Amino acid sequence: MKKKIPLMLTLLLAFAVGLVLPASSADKVEPALVAAAEKMLSTMPADFYQIEPAAAQQQIENVKPFLLDVRETKEMAKGKIAGSVNIPIRDLPKMIAKLPDNKTAPILTYCQVGYRGGMSVTLLRMWGYTNVRTIKGGLDAWEKAGLPVVEKSS
């Protein structure tokens, strides 16, 4: 059985390759973009800013992070983690005012399976948030771990 590469890693590698390798020999990459990509990739932790569901639950209980659900509104019928704020990932730039003012405040993100959660971590870090993680495997992994989901409609 093949191991699946987390989407965040795939996206970041594709992003980095896209920045480093020009589309044609005539294209050039801005040195500042290459430097930014190198800095981002070289400082990325081994866990790619992911947190296991059980550890996320402990953080929610003890640290009280801003809990950001980046799923689409129509997905909310599947339930949500108590206390989370839903801002679909496509709306994050328009809804940035709903995020904590304190850029060092703890933030946990999640989506249904982890892909958009990983992308949201990258966006938030680009915007200067320094204490951001995503729940590994998203809401599916959260539920599989037996953790509570609220407002679930059948």
Protein Blocks (a to p, Z undefined) as FASTA:
>chain_A
ZZdddfklmmmmmmmmmmmmcfbfkbccdfklmmmmmmmmmmpcfklopacfklmmmmmm
mnopadddfbdfklmmnopaehiacddfklmmmmmmmpcfblkbccddddfkommmmmmm
mmmmmnopabbcddehijmlmmmnopacehiaZZ
